Each structure stands twice: as C-alpha cells, then as structure tokens.
Amino acid sequence: MISTNGKVKLIDFGQACKMGVKKERVQGTPDFITPEQVKLSTVDEKTDIYSLAASLYWTLTGKKVPTYFTVDKADRDIVKMQKFPSPRDLRPEIHPDLSEFIMHCLRYNPGARPDDMLIVLRELEDFARDLT
C-alpha cells in the first residue's frame, strides 16, 4: 500500500508464522497461495519466494497466477506443470530474463525455486540496475 504521503507500507501479516511450521488448516489468499500451503506441507522461505513471485506476476501483468484454489481439481496440472502464460507471454515488453525468473520462483516444487530470498533480492537488484 502507498500512504497519502507517498510512503510504502507493508500490510497483511495475518498469515505470518515461523519458518518450518506445518499448519493444521489451509490459510492464505486464494489468488496467491502456494501449493504447499494448500497441501498443509511445511512452509519456509521458498513459500515466501513463491508468494512474492505471484505478487510480481500480478503487478506486471494484471493477471493472477492460477492456484489450487482458483482452478478446478481436474485442472490442477495447470498449476503443477506450470501450464499458464509467463509474464512475457502476457506482456511482450517484459524482459525475457525477468519473466523467466518469475516463473522459476513460481515452480510447483519448492526445491525447484531459488534457494533463498537473498538470491531473489540479488536477481531483482540486477534487473532494476539494468533498467536504469
């Protein structure tokens, strides 16, 4: 959120929990929830990486990433096999490397995502530097 004085404010920490926790019930915003949250698996830094990438996807494209909450059970391969458009597919002006990186962060399997948020930060800083 951006306040009336132009300052950025972080909000919505209602689902926050310690790393490595296995929640007993599904919690999260349906349009941004990770596969592991829906399956009640352990959440960790890679869960946050997915959610950040889902937010970037939406910010850059105006479209939301399909999730297990937003597709029919019969269509879950859309999520699992990443059968949805990349950011660049939706907006050709998006740099191909940034689009690919976002899709990497949105991998179904947490082990296939970047190892930690520091890697994500460095990549995003590189993209930002290239834009200036």
Phi and psi restraints in degrees (value plus and minus 20) as a CYANA .aco file:
   2 ILE   PHI    -136.9   -96.9
   2 ILE   PSI     105.0   145.0
   3 SER   PHI     -94.8   -54.8
   3 SER   PSI     151.2   191.2
   4 THR   PHI     -83.7   -43.7
   4 THR   PSI     -42.2    -2.2
   5 ASN   PHI    -112.4   -72.4
   5 ASN   PSI     -11.2    28.8
   6 GLY   PHI      67.2   107.2
   6 GLY   PSI     -16.8    23.2
   7 LYS   PHI    -104.0   -64.0
   7 LYS   PSI     121.9   161.9
   8 VAL   PHI    -101.6   -61.6
   8 VAL   PSI     113.0   153.0
   9 LYS   PHI    -142.2  -102.2
   9 LYS   PSI     109.1   149.1
  10 LEU   PHI    -104.9   -64.9
  10 LEU   PSI     115.4   155.4
  11 ILE   PHI    -155.3  -115.3
  11 ILE   PSI     155.2   195.2
  12 ASP   PHI      46.3    86.3
  12 ASP   PSI      42.9    82.9
  13 PHE   PHI    -120.1   -80.1
  13 PHE   PSI       2.2    42.2
  14 GLY   PHI     -82.3   -42.3
  14 GLY   PSI     -44.7    -4.7
  15 GLN   PHI    -121.6   -81.6
  15 GLN   PSI     -14.4    25.6
  16 ALA   PHI     -80.3   -40.3
  16 ALA   PSI     123.6   163.6
  17 CYS   PHI    -175.5  -135.5
  17 CYS   PSI     148.7   188.7
  18 LYS   PHI     -88.4   -48.4
  18 LYS   PSI     129.5   169.5
  19 MET   PHI     -82.2   -42.2
  19 MET   PSI     124.0   164.0
  20 GLY   PHI      64.2   104.2
  20 GLY   PSI     -14.6    25.4
  21 VAL   PHI    -101.5   -61.5
  21 VAL   PSI     122.9   162.9
  22 LYS   PHI    -129.1   -89.1
  22 LYS   PSI      86.1   126.1
  23 LYS   PHI     -92.4   -52.4
  23 LYS   PSI     131.6   171.6
  24 GLU   PHI    -110.0   -70.0
  24 GLU   PSI     -32.2     7.8
  25 ARG   PHI    -162.8  -122.8
  25 ARG   PSI     136.6   176.6
  26 VAL   PHI     -92.2   -52.2
  26 VAL   PSI     105.6   145.6
  27 GLN   PHI    -157.0  -117.0
  27 GLN   PSI     117.7   157.7
  28 GLY   PHI     127.9   167.9
  28 GLY   PSI     142.6   182.6
  29 THR   PHI     -95.8   -55.8
  29 THR   PSI     102.3   142.3
  30 PRO   PHI     -70.6   -30.6
  30 PRO   PSI     -56.3   -16.3
  31 ASP   PHI     -99.7   -59.7
  31 ASP   PSI     -26.1    13.9
  32 PHE   PHI    -152.0  -112.0
  32 PHE   PSI     -15.9    24.1
  33 ILE   PHI     -95.1   -55.1
  33 ILE   PSI     121.9   161.9
  34 THR   PHI    -103.5   -63.5
  34 THR   PSI     136.4   176.4
  35 PRO   PHI     -76.9   -36.9
  35 PRO   PSI     -59.4   -19.4
  36 GLU   PHI     -87.3   -47.3
  36 GLU   PSI     -49.3    -9.3
  37 GLN   PHI     -88.9   -48.9
  37 GLN   PSI     -61.0   -21.0
  38 VAL   PHI     -86.0   -46.0
  38 VAL   PSI     -54.6   -14.6
  39 LYS   PHI    -106.1   -66.1
  39 LYS   PSI     -15.2    24.8
  40 LEU   PHI      37.2    77.2
  40 LEU   PSI      16.4    56.4
  41 SER   PHI    -108.0   -68.0
  41 SER   PSI     152.4   192.4
  42 THR   PHI     -82.9   -42.9
  42 THR   PSI     117.8   157.8
  43 VAL   PHI    -123.2   -83.2
  43 VAL   PSI     125.1   165.1
  44 ASP   PHI    -174.3  -134.3
  44 ASP   PSI    -183.1  -143.1
  45 GLU   PHI     -79.7   -39.7
  45 GLU   PSI     -51.7   -11.7
  46 LYS   PHI     -90.3   -50.3
  46 LYS   PSI     -44.5    -4.5
  47 THR   PHI     -85.8   -45.8
  47 THR   PSI     -63.8   -23.8
  48 ASP   PHI     -85.3   -45.3
  48 ASP   PSI     -55.9   -15.9
  49 ILE   PHI     -82.2   -42.2
  49 ILE   PSI     -64.8   -24.8
  50 TYR   PHI     -80.1   -40.1
  50 TYR   PSI     -68.3   -28.3
  51 SER   PHI     -84.1   -44.1
  51 SER   PSI     -58.9   -18.9
  52 LEU   PHI     -82.1   -42.1
  52 LEU   PSI     -64.5   -24.5
  53 ALA   PHI     -84.2   -44.2
  53 ALA   PSI     -57.9   -17.9
  54 ALA   PHI     -83.5   -43.5
  54 ALA   PSI     -57.2   -17.2
  55 SER   PHI     -88.5   -48.5
  55 SER   PSI     -61.5   -21.5
  56 LEU   PHI     -83.2   -43.2
  56 LEU   PSI     -62.9   -22.9
  57 TYR   PHI     -75.7   -35.7
  57 TYR   PSI     -69.5   -29.5
  58 TRP   PHI     -85.3   -45.3
  58 TRP   PSI     -62.7   -22.7
  59 THR   PHI     -82.3   -42.3
  59 THR   PSI     -62.1   -22.1
  60 LEU   PHI    -100.7   -60.7
  60 LEU   PSI     -48.2    -8.2
  61 THR   PHI    -133.3   -93.3
  61 THR   PSI     -41.4    -1.4
  62 GLY   PHI      58.7    98.7
  62 GLY   PSI     -16.9    23.1
  63 LYS   PHI    -134.7   -94.7
  63 LYS   PSI     132.9   172.9
  64 LYS   PHI    -121.5   -81.5
  64 LYS   PSI     127.3   167.3
  65 VAL   PHI     -88.1   -48.1
  65 VAL   PSI     114.7   154.7
  66 PRO   PHI     -83.9   -43.9
  66 PRO   PSI     119.4   159.4
  67 THR   PHI    -148.8  -108.8
  67 THR   PSI     150.5   190.5
  68 TYR   PHI     -81.8   -41.8
  68 TYR   PSI     -39.2     0.8
  69 PHE   PHI    -106.3   -66.3
  69 PHE   PSI     -41.2    -1.2
  70 THR   PHI    -127.1   -87.1
  70 THR   PSI     -23.2    16.8
  71 VAL   PHI    -139.3   -99.3
  71 VAL   PSI     134.0   174.0
  72 ASP   PHI     -84.9   -44.9
  72 ASP   PSI     132.8   172.8
  73 LYS   PHI     -73.9   -33.9
  73 LYS   PSI     -58.0   -18.0
  74 ALA   PHI     -86.3   -46.3
  74 ALA   PSI     -40.0     0.0
  75 ASP   PHI    -125.3   -85.3
  75 ASP   PSI      -2.8    37.2
  76 ARG   PHI     -84.7   -44.7
  76 ARG   PSI     -37.2     2.8
  77 ASP   PHI     -82.9   -42.9
  77 ASP   PSI     -44.3    -4.3
  78 ILE   PHI     -76.8   -36.8
  78 ILE   PSI     -61.4   -21.4
  79 VAL   PHI     -98.8   -58.8
  79 VAL   PSI     -72.2   -32.2
  80 LYS   PHI     -82.1   -42.1
  80 LYS   PSI     -61.1   -21.1
  81 MET   PHI    -119.2   -79.2
  81 MET   PSI     -12.4    27.6
  82 GLN   PHI      33.9    73.9
  82 GLN   PSI      30.6    70.6
  83 LYS   PHI    -112.7   -72.7
  83 LYS   PSI      31.8    71.8
  84 PHE   PHI    -154.9  -114.9
  84 PHE   PSI     138.1   178.1
  85 PRO   PHI     -83.6   -43.6
  85 PRO   PSI     124.5   164.5
  86 SER   PHI     -95.0   -55.0
  86 SER   PSI     144.7   184.7
  87 PRO   PHI     -74.8   -34.8
  87 PRO   PSI     -60.1   -20.1
  88 ARG   PHI     -87.9   -47.9
  88 ARG   PSI     -52.7   -12.7
  89 ASP   PHI     -80.4   -40.4
  89 ASP   PSI     -55.0   -15.0
  90 LEU   PHI    -106.4   -66.4
  90 LEU   PSI     -52.1   -12.1
  91 ARG   PHI    -158.2  -118.2
  91 ARG   PSI      72.4   112.4
  92 PRO   PHI     -76.2   -36.2
  92 PRO   PSI     -39.5     0.5
  93 GLU   PHI     -96.5   -56.5
  93 GLU   PSI     -30.7     9.3
  94 ILE   PHI     -91.5   -51.5
  94 ILE   PSI     112.4   152.4
  95 HIS   PHI     -76.7   -36.7
  95 HIS   PSI     113.6   153.6
  96 PRO   PHI     -79.0   -39.0
  96 PRO   PSI     -56.4   -16.4
  97 ASP   PHI     -88.5   -48.5
  97 ASP   PSI     -57.7   -17.7
  98 LEU   PHI     -86.7   -46.7
  98 LEU   PSI     -63.6   -23.6
  99 SER   PHI     -79.1   -39.1
  99 SER   PSI     -66.1   -26.1
 100 GLU   PHI     -83.6   -43.6
 100 GLU   PSI     -60.1   -20.1
 101 PHE   PHI     -84.1   -44.1
 101 PHE   PSI     -63.0   -23.0
 102 ILE   PHI     -80.7   -40.7
 102 ILE   PSI     -63.9   -23.9
 103 MET   PHI     -84.4   -44.4
 103 MET   PSI     -55.4   -15.4
 104 HIS   PHI     -81.7   -41.7
 104 HIS   PSI     -62.2   -22.2
 105 CYS   PHI     -89.8   -49.8
 105 CYS   PSI     -39.0     1.0
 106 LEU   PHI    -116.8   -76.8
 106 LEU   PSI      -7.4    32.6
 107 ARG   PHI     -78.3   -38.3
 107 ARG   PSI     122.4   162.4
 108 TYR   PHI     -79.8   -39.8
 108 TYR   PSI     -66.5   -26.5
 109 ASN   PHI    -104.3   -64.3
 109 ASN   PSI      99.6   139.6
 110 PRO   PHI     -75.5   -35.5
 110 PRO   PSI     -52.4   -12.4
 111 GLY   PHI     -85.4   -45.4
 111 GLY   PSI     -37.4     2.6
 112 ALA   PHI    -113.0   -73.0
 112 ALA   PSI     -23.6    16.4
 113 ARG   PHI    -107.4   -67.4
 113 ARG   PSI     147.3   187.3
 114 PRO   PHI     -73.1   -33.1
 114 PRO   PSI     131.2   171.2
 115 ASP   PHI     -87.1   -47.1
 115 ASP   PSI     -53.6   -13.6
 116 ASP   PHI    -177.6  -137.6
 116 ASP   PSI     150.0   190.0
 117 MET   PHI     -88.7   -48.7
 117 MET   PSI     -45.0    -5.0
 118 LEU   PHI     -83.4   -43.4
 118 LEU   PSI     -59.6   -19.6
 119 ILE   PHI     -82.7   -42.7
 119 ILE   PSI     -63.6   -23.6
 120 VAL   PHI     -81.2   -41.2
 120 VAL   PSI     -67.2   -27.2
 121 LEU   PHI     -78.2   -38.2
 121 LEU   PSI     -66.4   -26.4
 122 ARG   PHI     -81.6   -41.6
 122 ARG   PSI     -63.0   -23.0
 123 GLU   PHI     -82.3   -42.3
 123 GLU   PSI     -65.5   -25.5
 124 LEU   PHI     -85.7   -45.7
 124 LEU   PSI     -57.0   -17.0
 125 GLU   PHI     -83.5   -43.5
 125 GLU   PSI     -59.4   -19.4
 126 ASP   PHI     -83.3   -43.3
 126 ASP   PSI     -63.1   -23.1
 127 PHE   PHI     -82.8   -42.8
 127 PHE   PSI     -63.4   -23.4
 128 ALA   PHI     -83.5   -43.5
 128 ALA   PSI     -60.6   -20.6
 129 ARG   PHI     -83.9   -43.9
 129 ARG   PSI     -59.5   -19.5
 130 ASP   PHI     -86.6   -46.6
 130 ASP   PSI     -44.8    -4.8
 131 LEU   PHI     -99.9   -59.9
 131 LEU   PSI     -39.5     0.5
